[in-house]
Amino acid sequence: MKRIKGVLLMGVFGELIAAQASAHGTGLESITVVGRQTNLVGDAISASEGVVGQEEIEIRPLLRTGEVLELVPGLVATQHSGTGKANQYFLRGFNLDHGTDFATFIDGMPVNMRTHGHGQGYTDLNFLIPETVSQLAYKKGAYYADVGDFSGAGSAEITTANSVEHGTIEGTVGEDSFARLLVMNSVEFAGGETLFALESNRSDGPWTDIDEDLEKINVLAKHTIPLSQGQISVAFMGYDNSWNSADQIPLRAVEQNLISDLGSIDTSVGGESSRYSINTNWQFDHWQGSAYFIDSDLNLWSNFTLFLEDEINGDQFEQVDDRTIYGGQLNYLAEGYLSGRTMTNRFGAELRVDDIDEVGLYQTRQRQRLGVVRNDTVKESSVGLFWENRIAWTEKFRSVVSVRHDYYDFDVDDQVGINANSVDLSTNSGSTDDNLTSVKGNLIYTFDNEWETYLSAGQGFHSNDARGTTIRIDPSSGDAVDSVDPLVRSEGYEIGVRGFISNRINTSLALWTLDLDSELLFVGDAGNTEASRSSERKGIELTAYYYINDQWSVDIEYAYTDSEFGDSAPEGNEIPGTVEDVFQAGINANFDGGWYGSLRLRYFGERPLTEDGSVTSDASTLMNLRVGYDANNWSVKADVLNVTDSDDHDIDYFYESRLPGEASGQGTEDIHFHVLEPRTLRVSAAYKF
């Protein structure tokens, strides 16, 4: 199997900073990324961080691109709509919706969208080509100076490769008219290395009454030039996609045989999305910087409540997001001593501006606009500054202490006036700002080269939708409403241990707690997130990766979380959508003769769907298989997705909706679900040159 070389740059303590791998590091050593076979003892600052290499990504069967994030232990990626839409994510007791409270970056560019048309923190990874990833590095918890917004549950930094060892042309075909073409290569050019990759993807999906008609194109072009003490890279990424959706459906419609569990009520929903970016990463000696410019568009048609609000036209709505994002960051690492003890100080500054031409909501029928509910232009700017201090007090004991300060400015301008509900929205325009200082600390004791323990504490935050910070009038009812806090504090604590035994076993155990001043909840019948009450979480996470020999390895990941709202209320204290148990396991084989394979299992535990806990989802179990053969200049592989053909649910919600023919003026509370896609076979053949 091919190996993509990346760069890990280590500081004075051999620091392996996940979010600054490849383009973001501050040291000078270049090694081949081997991911979970990397010994982080002596490098990590908590038990909840880790690195995954390309070889581990390559062997894993994926139904959708966003499932790359399931390489983060305890994280589950599901889908409640079409393949072109961002996945739904779950981690540490959070229903993260499409990304709230988990920050994701690709080559230093933020993926989470602030003040997004479909939900705060919207994280769409469809523009990523999995084969171009050199590594994924994750950091759970809010203990890290270089992560600000959406940092409560943690963060992930995905780094693309600078080059590949050989070119590849790969074609994939599968059931439901699935077809994919990948072309990837790197060449020496203009004093450096240029990597280029093209992905084309189409699929109709397994649905009984729609063709998904997915049409996706991805392009990556990246040029890297070595410097005397570092490197500089410039990259272009392009993405364009359109699709039809099989959205979540009411359980009663299936039980009454109105549709199958692969059917739809509204067959005209779907979306169109594009993303184009230019970014540069630069490192020289102890300096490191990056800058980016992103142009992003989304038109998304959904219908969750069916015919509840409008019994004639239906409740379909269009969410629009059209924006440019630009910003960057600069870091400097200063090395020194304190009373003879090795010490480093890292100073960083970050800037991000979201210039949103339109974030809107429209009433629609068959994707045709009937009226505008809300339409705004928004400019949201932020500046973050941080200082991180590391001291090796003894050969076995070290500390990491940091302070971060973030400032946000919000400007919202209503573009509607009087909307389709005869509500004057002009008073929702306005400006506000907020700032927050966060303190983080880690104490690390190293027993030997194989065992290390950690005590971590930190403050994080997420920003709220800018429109919520200036709102005065509800766009639907015209009632007066309260604005939300611009920035919401989180505080977390963790004790953990890490072991790397005989170069064969990589294991970690973490006990953690997290308090959040205001929960962001996904509202199924509105299709967005809303600020709710404070919340409390605590949990335990266990990982174990055992490399039995050079051919066989097994991995086990288990996460348990207890979550509840922080205050008592008549409606109950359960947080809808929070998962208690997540279990993932895999067995992997890579033989000398060229054969390889991976069998994976994911258990996604039941979740409360109401605050009183009276309605819960069922658990789901999913198995995926990949088998392949790799020769000198060609390879073949087969993926069997959902091996057992399970009809468990990918996602569940509980809210009111109305089906055609049901009593006028009345909604029915019901579970609304999206089923796992049935067992499907995909076969790929690749030529290497």
N, C-alpha and C positions, 0 to 999 in steps of 0.2 A: 504494500500500500504506500501511496506517496506520502512524503513527509514535507510539510511546509515549514520553513525556517522562520522563526521570529526572534525578537530581541528582548531579553530581560536585563534591565539595568539596575544594578544594586548600589545602595548607599553604603555608609560606613559599617553598618551592622549586617551587610548582605541583604539589605531590605528588599523585599519583593513586593512592590506596591502595585496592586492589581490594576488600578485605574490609570497607571502611568507606564504600563508595559509598552515596549516597542518605541513609540514616538514620545513617550512621556517620562522616560526615566532620567536619572541623574548620574549614573555611574558609567563604567566603560566596558564592562565585560559582556561579551556576546556569546550566548549558548543556544542550543537547540531546545525548543520548548517541548517538554515531555509531560506537562500537565500534572495529573495526580500522582505521577511518579516522582515529582519534585518534593524534596524534603524542605518543608517550611519551618521546621524547628530552628530557632535562632533568627528567623526572618519575619514571621507573622507577628501581629500585635494583638490578635484575638483568636479564639477557637473557631470563629464563624467566617473566616475568609479562606479562599482557596483559588486554585488555578486549574483550568481545563485546557488541554492542548488539542490541536487539530486532529491528531490521530484518534482521540476519544470522541471528537465530534463526528469524524468521518465514518466511524463504525456504527453510529446510532441511527436507526430508521426513524424518519420524520414524516408525519403527515402534512404538517404545515411549518413554514419557516419559523414562526414565533415559538415553536417548541424547543428551539435552541436554548431558551431560558430555563427549560426543565433540567439542564445541566447544573443549575443552582440547587443544592440539596434542599428538599422540602418545598420547592416551588412547583406549582401545577399550572399548566397553560391549557385552557379550554376554549371553546368557541360557541357563541349563541347566535351566530348569524353567518353571513357568507365568508368565503375564504379570503376575500380581499380586505376584510375589516380586521382591525387589531384584535389580537387574542384577548381573552379574559384571563387574568392571572390571580393566583392565590398563594399567599406566603405568610407565615407566622401569624395565623389567625386573621389575616386581612383578606377580605374580598377586595382585591386591588382594582376591581373593575378593569380598565384597560391600562393601568399603570400607576394609580395614586399610591404614594408612600413607598415606591420602589423606583429609584433613579437608574436609568439605563443610558449608556453612552457608546458610541461607535467612533473609534479614532478621535476621541476628544469631543465629538459633536453630541449635544444632548438629543435624546430621542423623545423624551416626555414633552408633550405640548401643553403649555399653560393656556388657560382660558380658551379651551378647545370647544368646537361646535358640538362634539359628542360626549365630552366628559373631561374633567380636570386630570391632567397628567397622561393623556392619551398616548399610548406607546405602540406604534405600528412598526413592526420589523419586516414587513413584506419587501422592503427595498434591499434587504440583505441577501447576498448570495452565500449560502452556508460554506461552500467549498473555499471561499476566499478568507475565511476566518483563521487566523493563526492561533489565537487563544481567546478564551473567555475567563475573566477574573472577577470574582464576586466578593463582596464584603457586606455581611448582614449586620444589622444594628447601626447605631448612630455614633460610632466611636472614632470616626475618621475625619480629619480636618479638611480634606479636599472634596468632600461631598456635602452639598447644601440642601437645595430644594428636593422634596420627595424622598427624604433620607431616613424616615422612621423605620421601615422594615429592612432597608439596606440598599445596595446598588450593584450594578454589573457593568464592567467595561469590556467591550468587544473590540479586539484589535485585528485589523486585516493584515494580510501578509504583504511583505515588500516584494517577494519573488516566489516562484515555484521551481522545483527541480526539473520539471518537464511540462510541455504543453499537453492539454487534454481537450478532446472533443467527445462529449458524452450525450447519448440519446436515451430517453426513458419513455416507455409506453406502459399504460395500465388500464384497468377497467374504468368505466364511466368517461371514456374518451380522453383520458389523461395523457398528455404528451409534454415532454420537457426536453429542451436542448441547452447544453452548456458548452461554451468554448472559453478556454482559459489558457493563458501563457504569459511568460515574462521574457523580455529581451534586454540586452545591454544597449543603452542609448544615452547620448548627451552626457557622458561622464557618470552615469548611474544605471539604475535598473528600472524598467517600466513594466508594471503588471497590468494586464487588461483581462476583463472577463465579461462575457455576455450570457444572459440567461433568458430564455423564452419559455413560457409556461402557459398551458391551457387545460381546462377541465370542465366537464358538464356536471360533475357531482352525482351522487346516488339518489337524488330526490325524485319523487314520483310525479310531480306536477310542474316542475320547472327544470330547465337546463341552466346550470349555474353560469355557463358561457364565460368562464374566467379567461381573461386575456391579459397576461402580465409580461412585461419586459423590464429587465434590470441590466444596467451597465455599470462597470467600475473600470476606471483608468487611474493608475497611481504611479507616480514617478518619484524615486528615492535616490538622493545623491549623498554619498558618504562625505563627511567632513573630517578634519584632522582629529577632533575630539568629540565627534557626534555625527549627526546626520540631519538632513532636511527632506521632507516629502511634501508633494502636492498631489491631491486626489480629486477626481470628479466622480460623482455617483448620480445616476439617472434611473428613475422608476416611473412606470405608467401602468395603470391597472383599471379594469372595469369588470363588473360581475353582477350576477343576480343572486339574491339571498333566499335561503330557506330559514326564516327567523324562528325564534322560539314559538311554540304553539300550545294552546290550552289542553290540559290532560283530558278534559271532558269531551273534546272534539274527537279524540282517538277512541275513548271508551264508548262513544255513541256511534262509532264507525263512520263519522263524517269524512275523516281523512285517516291515512295511516300515520305511523310515527315518523315517516319520511315525507309527509305531505305539508301543505301550506294552506293558510286561509287567504292571505293577500299574496298573490303571485307576481306582483309588480315591484317589489322592494329590491334594493341592491345598492350599488354605489359605483363611483368613479373617483380615482385618487391618483395623485402624482407627487413626486418629490425629486428635486434636483439640488445638488449641493456641490460646493467647492470648499475644500479645507486644506490647511497646511499645518504641519507639525515640524517643529524645529528644536534641536537640542545641541548645545555646545558647552562642553565642560560642565559647570554646575548650573547652567541656565537651561531652561526648557520653556517653550511657548507654543501656542497654537492659536489658530484663527479659523473661522468658518462663516459661510454664507449659505443659507438654506431657503429654497422656495418650495412651499408645500400647499397643496390644494386637496379638498375633500368635498364631495357631494354625496350624502348618504340618505337613502330613503328607508324608513322603518315604519312598522305599524304593530305596536305591542298590545294595544287595548281593542283593536279591530273595529267594532262599530258602537263603542260605548258613548263617545262624545258626539259623533255625527253619524246618525243612523242611515243617512242617505249616501253620503260620499265616503264614509269610513274615516278612520282616525290616522291615516297615513300622514307622515310628516317628513320634511326634508331638513337635514342639518347641513349647514355650509360652513366651511372653514377655508379661508384664503389668506395666507400670510407669508412674510419673509422673516427669517430669524438670522441675526448676525451677532457675533461676539468672539470671545477668545479668553485665553488665560496665560499667565506668566508666572513661573516659579523660579526661585533661587535657593540653592542649598549651600549653607555656610558650615564648614567643618571647623572644629576647635576642641578645646579641652576645658574642663571645669575641675580645678584642684587635681589635675592629673588624670581625670576621667574623660574618656572619649565622649564628645558631645557634638550633635548637629542641630542646627536651626534651619527650618524650611519656611520660607516666606512665599505667599501666593496671593495673586489678585485675579479675579474673574469678572467678566462683563458679559451680559446677555441682553439683547433687545428683541422682543417679539413685536413686529410691526404688522398688525392684523388689519387688512383691508376690509374684511367682512367676516363676522362670526354671526350666523343667522339661523333662524328657525321659521319654517314655512309650513302651512297646511297644504297638503297635496292630495291628488287622486290620480292614480296611474302615472305617477311622477310629474304631473302637471300642477303648477302652483295655483292654489285657490285664494290664498291670502297670506300675509306676513304676520307672524306672531311677535318676532323680535329680530332686529338687524342692527348691529353696532360695528363701529370701527374702534379698535383698541390699540393702545401702545403701552406695553408693559416692559419696564426696564429694571434691571437689577445689577448691583455691584456687590461682590463678595471679597472679603479680605481674610486671610488666615495666617496664623503663626503656629508652627509645630516644633516642639523641643524634644529631643531624644538624648538620653544619658545612659551610658553603661556604668552603673554604680559599682558593680563587681563583674567578674567573669560570668556569673550566673544570673544576676539581677539587673534589670533595666526598666526604664520608665519612658512613656510617651505621653506628653501633655500638650494640649493644643487649645487655642481660642480662635473662634471664627465669628466675624460680624458680617451681616447681610442687610442691604438696604434695597427696598423695592418702591417703585413709583408706578402708579396705575392711572391711566387716562382713558375714559370711556365716553364715546360720543354716539348717541342714539341717531339712527338714520331713518326712522320710521315716522315719528310723530304719533298719529292715531293709527293703531293696528287693526287687524281683522276682527278683534274682539271689542272694538270701539273704545280702547283704552289709550289714553295719551301717555306715551312713554318718554316724553322729553325730559321729565324730571329724573329719569334714570341716568342721564349723562352726569359726569362729574369726574373729579380727580381726588386721589388720596395717596398716601405713602405710609410706609411702615418700616421698622428695622428691628433686628433681633441679634443678640449676642449669644453664642453657644459655646459651652465649655466641655471638653472631652478629656478623658484620661485613661491610661492603660498601664498596669503593672504586670511585668512578665518575669517569671522565674524559670530558668532552664536547668533541669536536673542533669541531663547529659545530652549526647547527640541524638537521642531517640525520643525524649519526653520533655514536655514544656507545659506550664500552666499559666493561666491568664486571669486577671481581674480587670474588667472594663466597665466604664460608665460614660455616658455621653448624652448631650442634648442635640436634637435634630428638629426639623420642621417640614411642613409642606405649605405652599402658597395656596390660597383659594382663588377661584375664578374671579377675575377683575370685575366682571359685571355684578357679582354678588357684593363687592365692596362699596359700590355706589348706588345700589338698587334702592328705590323708594316705593315703587308701585309694581304689584304683581301683573305680568303681561296677560294672564288669562282672566283673572277676576277683577282686576282694578283695585283690589284691596291694598292698603298700606302694609308694607313688610319691613322687617328690620334687616339692615345690612350685616354682613359677616365680617369677622376679623380677617385682615389681609394675610397674616402669617400665623400659623398654628403650631404651637410648641409640642414636641414629644421628648420624653426622657426615658432612657433605657439603661439597664444594668445587666451584667453577664459575668458568670464565672465558668471557666472552661479548661479543658486539657486537650493536648494534641500529642499523638504518638506516631513515629515513623520507625518501624521495627524491622531491622535486618534487610532494609531496602525492598521489603516485600509487602508490608502492611502499613497502610496510611489510614489513621483513624482519628476521630475527634469527638468530644462530648461537650455540649454547652447547655447550661441552665440560664435562662434569661427572663427578664421582665421588661415591659414597655407600657408607659402611660402616655395617652394622647389627649390633648385638651379638647379636640373636636374631631369626631369621626367623619370621614367622607364616605357616604353610602350611595350605592347605585340605586336609582329609582326606576324600576322597570317600566312603569306606565308613562314616564316622562322621557326616558332614554338619556338621562344625564346623571351627574352626581350632585348631591346636596350635603351641606354641612349639617351634622347632627350633634349628639351629646358627646361628652368626654368618654373615654374608654380605658380599660385596663386589660393587659394580656400578660400571661406567663407561660413558659413552655420549656421543653427539653428537646434537644436535637442530637442525634447520633449518626455518624457516618463511619463506614468501614470499607476500605478498598484493599482487596487481597490479591496480589499478583503471585499466583500459585507457582508458576514457572514462566518461561519465556513464551509459552503458547496460551496458557489459560489464566483468566482473572475473573473475579467476582466482585460485585459491589452491592452494598446495602445502605440505604438511607431511610431514617425514620424521624418524623417530627410529630410531637404532641403539643397542642396549644389549648389553653383555657382562656376564653375571651368573654368579656361582658362590659356593658356600659358602666361608667364609674358612679352613676347616681341611680337611685331608685325612682321608678316611674310606674304609674298604673298600668301602662301597656306592656311592661316587662323589661327585663334587663339583658335579654339575649341580643347579640348583634347579628342581624340577618346576613347569611352568606359566609359566616366564619367557619372554617373547617377545623375539626379537632385532631384528626389523624391523617397523616400522609405517609405512605410507605412506597418506596421505589427500590427495585432490585434488578440486577442484570448479571448475566454470565456471558463472557466474551472469549472468543478463541481466535488466534492468529497463528496459523501453521506455516512452517518453513516452506512447504510445497506450494504456497500461494492461496490456499483456502483460508477463509476467515468467516466469522459470524458473530451475531449478537442476538440474544433473546432477552427482552426487557418486560418487566411487569410494573404497573403503576396502580396503587390503591388510593382512591380519593374518597375520604370518609364522608359520612353524612354531615349536613349543615342545618342549623335552624333557619327557617325561612320567614319566621315572624318573631317579633320581639318577646312574645310570651312563650316561645318555644313549642307552641301547640302544633305547628306544621313543620316538618323537616323533610329534607331531601333524602333519597336513598344514597347509599354508597355506590361507587362504581369501580370496576376493575378492568384494566386494559392491558393487553399483551401485544407487543410488536416483535417481529423477527426480521433480521437481515442475514442473508447468506451470500457470499461472493467468492470469486476466484480472480487472483491478480497475477498476470504473467508479465513478461518483460515490457511489451509495448501495447498490451490490450488487457481489458478486464471486463468481467460481467458480474452483476449482482442482482438479487431478487429480494424485494421487500414484501412481507405479508403483514399488513396493518390491521389491527384488531383480529388477532389470530383466532380467537374463540368465537368470533362473530357475535360479540356481546351487544345486547340492545339496551344496556344501561344508559343513563342520561349523562351527557357531557356537562350540562348546566341546568339548574332549576331556579325559578323565582316564584313568588306567590303574590298575586295582586288581582284587581278586578279587570274583567274584560266582558265584552258582549259579542256573541256570535250572531250571524244573520238568522232571523227567525225567533230568537229569544225575546222575552217580554220587553216591550218598549219602555225606555227610561230606567231600566234596571241592569246593574252589572252583577256579575257572578265572580266571587273570589275563587281562585283556582290556582293550582300549580301550572306554570308555563315552563316548558322544557325544550331542550334541543338534544336530540339523541346522538349517541356516538355513531360515527359513520360505519356502515357495515364492513365486514371483512373485504379487503381489496388487495389485489396483487399488482405490483409494479416491477418491471424488469428493465434493467439498464445495461448498456454496452458502451464501453469507452475505448478510444484509441489514444495512446500516449506518444508524443513525438518530441 
